Amino acid sequence: HFDYRAAEHGHPYAQYLLCLRAFRMYHRRHSLALVANGDDQLVRWMKSAAAQGLADAQLLLGVCFDDGVLVEKNKAEAAKWYRAAAEQGVSDAQFNLGICFFEGEGVVNKTEAAKCFRAAAEQGHAKAQFNLGVC
């Protein structure tokens, strides 16, 4: 497969695509057994793609840390990766970071939560628009 070879050579988007497939498979089946044979490699690729600045990979890595999928659950680490993607304008990352701020998971700051929700809301993110009204 092209994606696999490209991922092995450090191509961030190929690494992200392979990790996204595994993540979706996990959520469809609710079983890590389906992706267990390569978890370490998938996590390395996801971290590599995120570290190379691929916003989608940063968001996905944040979700993985937030949910404990393929990695150990770690809210502070989730917030770190949400922030990286949010700084690139990813509305889902802005929303998720806002939730972290609002609920005090990994970080605590209601003012920052409102800023994150506003940034996502301005891009049409419906849940962020709602949450902005609640802040």
C-alpha positions in Angstrom: 0.0 0.0 0.0 1.2 3.5 -0.8 0.0 4.9 2.5 2.0 2.4 4.5 5.2 3.0 2.5 4.8 6.7 2.6 4.1 6.6 6.4 7.3 4.5 6.9 9.2 7.3 5.1 7.8 10.0 7.4 5.1 11.5 5.3 2.8 13.1 7.9 -0.4 12.9 5.9 0.1 9.2 5.2 0.9 8.6 8.8 -2.3 10.5 9.8 -4.5 8.5 7.3 -3.4 5.2 8.7 -4.0 6.3 12.3 -7.4 7.7 11.3 -8.4 4.4 9.8 -7.4 2.5 13.0 -9.2 5.1 15.2 -12.4 4.8 13.1 -12.1 1.0 13.3 -11.8 1.2 17.0 -14.9 3.4 17.4 -16.9 1.2 15.0 -16.1 -2.0 16.8 -15.3 -0.7 20.3 -12.4 -3.1 20.5 -8.7 -2.4 20.5 -8.2 -6.0 19.5 -8.7 -5.0 15.9 -5.8 -2.6 16.0 -3.6 -4.2 18.6 -1.1 -5.6 16.1 0.6 -2.3 15.4 -0.5 0.0 18.1 3.0 1.1 18.8 3.7 1.9 15.2 0.4 3.7 14.8 1.1 5.8 17.9 4.6 6.7 16.6 3.2 7.7 13.3 0.4 9.8 14.8 2.9 11.6 17.1 5.2 12.1 14.2 2.5 13.6 12.0 1.3 15.8 14.8 4.8 16.9 15.7 5.3 17.9 12.0 2.4 20.3 12.4 -0.4 18.4 10.6 -3.4 19.9 12.3 -5.7 16.9 11.6 -3.2 14.6 13.3 -2.9 17.0 16.2 -6.6 16.9 16.7 -6.8 13.1 16.3 -3.9 12.7 18.8 -5.8 15.0 21.2 -8.9 12.8 20.9 -6.9 9.7 21.4 -5.4 11.0 24.7 -8.8 12.4 25.7 -10.6 9.0 25.2 -7.7 6.7 26.0 -7.7 5.2 22.5 -4.3 3.6 21.4 -2.7 5.6 24.2 -3.2 5.9 27.9 -5.9 8.5 28.8 -4.2 11.8 29.7 -6.3 15.0 29.7 -3.4 17.4 30.0 -1.7 15.8 26.9 -5.1 15.9 25.1 -5.3 19.7 25.8 -1.8 20.2 24.6 -2.6 18.6 21.2 -6.0 20.3 21.0 -4.2 23.6 21.5 -1.7 22.9 18.7 -4.6 22.2 16.3 -6.7 25.0 17.6 -3.9 27.5 16.9 -4.1 26.4 13.3 -7.8 27.3 13.2 -9.3 23.8 13.5 -12.8 24.4 14.9 -13.2 20.9 16.4 -9.9 21.4 18.2 -11.0 24.9 19.4 -14.2 23.4 20.7 -12.5 20.4 22.4 -9.9 22.7 24.0 -12.8 24.9 25.2 -14.4 21.8 26.8 -11.0 21.1 28.5 -10.9 24.7 29.9 -14.6 24.7 30.8 -14.6 21.3 32.6 -11.2 21.7 34.1 -9.8 18.7 32.4 -6.0 19.1 31.9 -6.4 22.9 32.2 -8.9 25.2 34.1 -9.9 28.6 32.8 -13.5 29.7 32.0 -12.3 32.8 30.2 -10.1 30.8 27.9 -13.0 28.3 27.4 -15.2 31.2 26.1 -12.3 32.3 23.8 -12.1 28.8 22.3 -15.8 28.5 22.0 -16.0 31.9 20.3 -13.3 31.0 17.8 -15.0 27.7 16.9 -18.5 29.4 16.9 -17.2 32.0 14.4 -16.5 29.1 12.0 -20.1 27.8 12.4 -19.4 25.1 15.0 -23.0 24.6 16.4 -22.0 23.0 19.7 -19.5 25.8 20.3 -22.2 28.3 19.6 -24.4 26.7 22.2 -21.5 26.4 24.8 -20.6 30.1 24.2 -24.1 31.0 25.3 -23.7 28.9 28.5 -20.3 30.4 29.4 
